[in-house]
Amino acid sequence: MRMTLVLLVLVLAATTALGAAPTVTSQTSATIKSLNSLSGSKFDAVFFQALIPVHEEAVEIAMAATLTANHTELLKWNQRVVERKNAQVRQMVKWLQAMGSRPTKRNVGVQTASVKKMRTVKDAALEKAYIPLMASHLEQSAAIAAVGAKKASKAEYRSFAAAIVKVERQESSMLRGWLRKWYGF
């Protein structure tokens, strides 16, 4: 009992030190539930079809934020994330085509509510809105990719998904660290 209590306190302290636990929206939870009900090549196709619009929306949000962000580190990161996610989308589309499938939804050039919001704010106000939004977006993507890392039918798909999980969790943490450093929250 005492050991359990000590472990609980340590986990709570570690979680507090690292910041808030990743958030998973109800939409992401529904996507994950749907993916968990599938297997084989059907899973692979639906997984890529679910992840492509999430990546594309992140690109659109990052591009909108790049116009008026203050910090050079953030601007450089935005460029890297846009390039990485665009390359990942191209790869997923290629795999879908090889399966005889295609994306079911695209967010290239789509002004979602998040993209519109980023276009209405500037400077520090933009960063205060953008950083938590993008961190959450990365957490959603990582949560979906975590399912692919376990369930995809091919090793290359599982490896691809695992890399997304690793990088996007790290970057979400990095963004939240910048938010604390620059703005105190």
C-alpha positions in Angstrom: 0.0 0.0 0.0 2.8 2.4 1.0 4.7 1.6 -2.3 1.5 2.2 -4.3 1.1 5.6 -2.7 4.7 6.5 -3.3 4.4 5.5 -7.0 1.2 7.5 -7.3 2.9 10.6 -5.8 5.9 10.2 -8.2 3.7 9.8 -11.2 1.7 12.9 -10.2 4.9 14.9 -9.7 6.3 13.8 -13.0 3.1 14.7 -14.8 3.0 18.1 -13.2 6.6 18.8 -14.0 6.1 17.9 -17.6 2.9 20.0 -18.0 -0.6 19.0 -18.7 -1.4 15.6 -19.9 -2.1 15.3 -23.7 -5.6 16.1 -24.6 -7.6 13.9 -26.8 -10.8 15.4 -28.3 -14.0 13.5 -28.7 -13.5 13.4 -32.4 -10.1 11.9 -32.0 -11.5 9.4 -29.5 -14.2 8.4 -32.1 -11.5 8.0 -34.8 -9.4 5.8 -32.5 -12.4 3.7 -31.6 -13.3 3.2 -35.3 -9.7 2.3 -36.1 -9.5 -0.2 -33.3 -12.5 -2.1 -34.8 -10.5 -2.6 -38.1 -7.7 -4.8 -39.1 -5.4 -5.7 -42.0 -5.5 -3.7 -45.2 -8.8 -2.1 -44.3 -7.3 -0.7 -41.2 -4.3 0.6 -43.2 -6.5 2.5 -45.7 -8.8 4.0 -43.0 -5.8 4.9 -40.8 -4.2 6.9 -43.7 -7.5 8.4 -44.6 -8.0 9.6 -41.0 -4.5 11.0 -40.6 -4.1 12.9 -43.9 -6.7 15.6 -43.2 -5.3 16.1 -39.7 -1.8 16.6 -41.1 -3.1 18.9 -43.8 -5.0 21.1 -41.3 -1.8 21.3 -39.2 0.0 22.6 -42.3 -2.6 25.2 -42.9 -2.6 26.4 -39.3 1.2 26.6 -39.3 1.3 28.5 -42.5 -1.3 31.0 -41.2 0.7 31.5 -38.0 3.9 31.9 -39.8 2.7 35.2 -41.2 2.8 37.1 -37.9 4.6 35.1 -35.2 7.3 36.9 -33.2 9.8 34.3 -32.2 12.4 33.0 -34.7 12.4 29.6 -33.1 8.7 29.2 -33.8 9.0 30.5 -37.3 11.8 28.0 -38.0 9.8 25.2 -36.4 6.8 26.1 -38.5 8.8 25.6 -41.7 10.1 22.2 -40.5 6.6 21.0 -39.5 5.1 22.1 -42.8 7.8 20.3 -44.8 7.6 17.2 -42.7 3.9 16.9 -42.7 3.6 17.6 -46.4 6.2 14.8 -47.0 4.2 12.5 -44.8 1.0 13.3 -46.6 2.6 12.6 -50.0 3.8 9.2 -48.6 0.4 8.3 -47.2 -1.3 9.2 -50.5 1.2 7.1 -52.4 0.5 4.1 -50.1 -3.2 4.6 -50.5 -2.9 4.6 -54.3 -0.9 1.4 -54.2 -3.8 -0.1 -52.2 -6.2 1.1 -54.9 -7.6 3.7 -52.6 -7.4 7.4 -52.1 -8.0 10.0 -49.4 -11.6 10.6 -48.4 -11.1 14.1 -47.1 -8.6 16.8 -47.8 -7.8 19.9 -45.9 -5.3 21.5 -48.3 -6.3 25.1 -48.7 -9.3 24.7 -46.4 -9.9 27.5 -43.9 -11.0 25.6 -40.9 -12.1 27.5 -37.8 -8.5 27.1 -36.4 -7.0 28.5 -39.6 -9.4 31.5 -39.6 -8.6 32.2 -36.0 -4.8 32.3 -36.7 -5.4 34.8 -39.4 -7.1 37.2 -37.1 -4.4 37.6 -34.4 -0.8 38.8 -34.5 2.4 38.8 -32.6 2.2 37.7 -28.9 -1.6 37.2 -29.1 -1.0 34.9 -32.1 1.6 32.9 -30.3 -0.5 32.6 -27.1 -3.4 31.2 -29.2 -1.3 29.2 -31.7 1.1 27.3 -29.5 -1.5 25.5 -27.3 -3.6 24.9 -30.4 -0.8 23.4 -32.3 0.4 21.4 -29.3 -3.0 19.9 -29.0 -3.2 19.2 -32.7 0.1 17.3 -32.5 -1.3 15.3 -29.5 -4.3 14.4 -31.6 -2.1 13.3 -34.5 0.1 11.3 -32.1 -2.9 9.6 -30.5 -4.2 8.4 -33.9 -0.7 7.4 -35.1 -0.2 5.4 -31.9 -3.0 3.1 -33.1 -1.2 2.7 -36.4 2.1 1.9 -34.7 0.4 -1.1 -33.1 -2.2 -2.2 -35.7 -0.9 -1.5 -39.2 -0.5 -4.6 -41.3 3.0 -3.8 -42.6 6.2 -3.1 -40.7 6.9 0.1 -42.8 3.5 1.5 -41.9 4.0 0.7 -38.2 7.4 2.3 -38.3 6.0 5.4 -40.1 3.3 5.7 -37.5 5.7 5.2 -34.6 8.0 8.0 -35.9 5.0 10.3 -36.0 4.1 9.5 -32.4 7.7 10.1 -31.2 8.3 13.4 -33.0 4.8 14.9 -32.4 4.9 14.1 -28.7 8.3 15.6 -28.4 7.3 18.7 -30.3 4.1 19.2 -28.3 6.1 19.2 -25.2 8.6 21.6 -26.8 5.8 24.0 -27.8 4.3 23.9 -24.3 7.8 24.6 -22.9 8.1 27.7 -25.2 4.7 28.9 -24.0 5.8 28.7 -20.4 9.2 30.3 -21.2 7.8 33.1 -23.3 4.5 33.8 -21.6 4.6 32.2 -18.2 1.8 29.6 -18.9 
